Amino acid sequence: MCGNFSCTTSILKGNVMATILCPRCHAEVFRSIKDPTTANMQCDNCGFVFLEEGETQNPLVSDDPLGCLQLLKRALQDQRLAELHKVSAIEADEEAFCPSWDGSNAAFKLAKSLGMCRLFGVNASTLIDCLSVSVAIAAAGELQTRLGDWIQRADDAEAEWLASESFGRLDACCTLLENRMEAWAIFRVLLESHATCFERTGFEASRLLNRLLAISELTMKFDTALQEQDRLELLSTIVDLPLLDNWRAFLADEFQQHLPWWLDGTLERVGDEVEQQALSLLPDRETALRRFKGV
């Protein structure tokens, strides 16, 4: 994955270095100014891999702290959306409407980027009002498919954890939580699309409604998989990263009162419990000294 980052320069051991803020956890990542590329660089804090150059936007001071508008602009420029823009709401509601993989993927990215704007209170009205029914149906179909994949990945989390190194473990946990944020963001804009269509035209868009119901059921299964005690303990290993704090801090006011389970302190509580359990297994000082002395 890739994201926006800011870049400043500093001197490190006599060499001019560029300081890049990781778009996931906002930790500083250093690179030599002699090597301008960030490709394949990795954040030492959370394992985020930089795949390409992004905008020089400082996520700590911007009105758009997570770069949502830049991602939305890119999504709107995707030429693969053209096939969907030609389809009316009534045509999209027919079973004969079958968007291509490319179209569905582009619709998913658009729904995700618009949904993130909604979650983080970023005004996107100058770019887009809401998703058309055809785009919403295509995005919904792609989200259904991905939710199935995410549920399977959650079920395999323990095995992936054991097979991974430190960065891989953190990255896997961050990815599962990012997937859950994506599902939340996309579902909101899909609901918005359905409601707007009905309010403006009186058209029910029943196919979109059916997909929303299916997504709701899959999302509950995803939550069930993630909230298994063993999985919560794995996910709690990322609570010391700024990821969750950043999401909470930048979340729009309307979502602050009723936080979802992964942002309401559940993971922090589980992390504290795991830490206390680990500490309880350690011998007291006197026992440790006897063992050290072989007594």
N, C-alpha and C positions, 0 to 999 in steps of 0.2 A: 504494500500500500504506500501511498505517498501523500504529502500534505504541505500546507504552507509553513514557512519558517521565516524567522528574522535573522539578520546577519550583521554582526559588528566585528571589529578587529581588535586584537590585543597582542601583547608581546608575551610569548611563552618560551622560556629558556633560550632567549636570543633570537627566536624565529617569529616572524609575523604570522599570527594565527587568525583565522576567522572563527567567530563564535556564533554557532547556529542554535536556535532554540528548537528543540524537538517538538513537533506538532502534536505528539501524543501526550507527553508528560511535562513539557516545557523545561526540561533540564538542558544545560548547556552542552553542546557537542563541539569539540575543537577540530579544526582541520587546517593544514598549511595553506597559506595564501598562494603558494606556488602551484597547488593542485586545486583548481577552481571547481572541479566537479564534486558533487555530493553523492553520485551514484554508488550504491552498495555500501555507503557509510552506515554505521549502526550506533544507536544511542546506548551508551554504557549503562544507563539507568533503567530503561525499560525494554531494550532490545529492538526498538523501532528501526526499520531499514529504510534509508532514503533511496528512492528509485529514480527520482528526476528532480530537476530544479523547480522551485515554486516561486511564488511572489514574495518580495522582500517586505512582508507585512508583519509588524510586531504584534503577536497575539496577546501581549500583556497590556497594551494600551489602546488597541483599536476598538471602535464601536462594534466591530464584528470579530470578536476574540478568537473564534475558531475558523475563520476564513470561509464561512458558509456561502457568502455571496459569490466568491470566486468559483467555488465548486458548482454553484447553481448556474453561473454564466457559462461555464464549460459544458454542463449538461444540456443547456438550452441550445448550444451551438452544434450538438451532435447531429450529423446529417442522417443518422439512422432513424431519427424520429419522423422523417418525412412521410414514411408509409402510414404512420398513425394519424398524422394531421389531415390526411385525405378522407378519413373515416368519420362519419357523423355518429352522434350518440345512439341513434336508432339502429344504424348499421352495426355498430360495435356491440350492441345488445343481442345480436343474432349469433347463433352457434356457428354460423359459417365464418364469422370473423376469427381468424387465426393468425395473430401477429408472428412474424419471424423471430428467431432467436435473437438476432441483432436488434430488432425493434423492441423486444421485451427487455433486453439488457439495457438499452438506452432509456427506456421508460422507467426502469427500476432506479437507475442513477438519478434521473430527474426527480422522481418521487422522494428518493432519499435526501437529496440536496435541499429540496423545498421543505421537506419535513424537518430537517435540521434547522433551517431558518425559523420555522414555527417554534420548535422546542427552545431555541436560544434567543427568541425575541428579536430576530433580525428582520427588518422590514424589506420584503422582496417585491412590493407592489409595483415598482417601476419595471420589473422584469417579467413577472407573471402573476396572474390573479389566482388561479387554481388550475389543477390538472383537468384536461378534457376527459370525457368518459372513455374514449378509446385509449388514451395514454394510461388512465387509471386501471382499466381492465388488463392491459398488457403488464403493467407494473405489479398488479395483484397476482397475476399468474406466476410471474417470476418470483415474487415473495413467497408464494405457496411452495414452490420448488425449493427455494433456499431454506425455508423453515424446516423442511424435511431433512435437508443436509445438516443444518445446525443442530437439530435434535439428535441426529446420529453422532455428530461430533461431541456433543455434551455427554452422550452415553459412553463414548470412548475416551473421555477426558482423563480417567485414571491411567489407562494404558499409554496415552500420549505423554502424560506427565512422567511416567517411569522411563519412557524411551527418550526423553528430551534432556538437553543440558539446561543450565540455569536460565539463559536468555529465552530458549525455546519454551520453557515452562511459563515464564511471565508473559511471553507473547501469546501463547495459546489461551491463557486466562483473559488477557486484555481483549483478544479477538472475540471470545465468546460474549463478553460484556458489550463490546462494540456492536456485535450482531444483535444483541437484545435492544440496544439503543436504536439501531436501524429499524428493527421491526416496529418499535414504538413510533418513531418518526413517520415511517411510511404509512402505517395504519391510520394515523391522524389525517394525513392529506388525502387518503383514499376515502375516508368518511366525509371529509370536506367536499370532495368532488361529487360524491353521491348526493349529499344534501344540497349543494349548489345547483346541480342539474335539476333536481326536483323543484326547488324554489323558483328557478328561472323559467322552466319550461313545463313543469308538471309531469315530466317523464320519469318513470319509476326506476329505470336502469336496473332491472331485476338481476341481470347477470352479474353486475358489479356487486349488488347486495349479497348474492349467493357466495361470491368469492370473499367478501368481507366476513361472512359467517364462518366460512371454512378457515380463513386466516385466524380468526378469533380462537377457534378450537385448536389449531396448530400452535398458536402462541401460548395457550394454557399448557399444552404438552411440553413446550420448550421450557416454560417456567418450572414445571414439575421436575423436568430433567435437571435443570440448573440448581434447583433448591433441595436436591438430595443432600443429606448432611455431608457426605464425603466430598461432593462437588462444591458445596459452600466453603468447606475447609480449603479446597484448592484455590477457589476464587479469592478467598480472603488473603492470599499471599501477596496480592497487588495493592492492598490498602495503604501501604507506605508510599506508593507512587502518587503523584499529584493528579492522576487521571480522574478519580471519583470526585475529588475536591474541585477540580476544574469544571466538571459537568454540573455539580451542584451550584457553584458560584455563578456560572454563566446562564443557568436555566432561567427561562422567562418567569416573571412573577406569578403568572397564572398556574404554573406547575409546582411552585415552591411549597404550597400548603399541603399537598398530597403527593409526596415523593414515592416513586416506584420502589420495590423492595431492594433493588441493588444500590439505591441511593439513600435509603432511609436509615442507614446505620447498621443494618443487618450484617453486612460483611465485616464491619469493624468489630461488632460484638462477637461474631464467630472467631475472628482473628484473636481477640483477647482471650476467649475460652481456650483456643488451641494453645496459646502461649502459656496460660496458667496450667493446663494439663501437662505440658512439656516440663515446666518448672517443678511441678509436683513429683515428677519421676526422678529428678536429680537428687542425689544423696545430700544430706545436710553436711555442714563443714566438718563436724567431728568424724562422721562415717567416711567422708572422702579422704581425710587425713589418715585414718586407719588403713584404708585400702591402699593409699599411696605408699605407706610404710610396710605394707604386707602383713599387717597385724591381724 
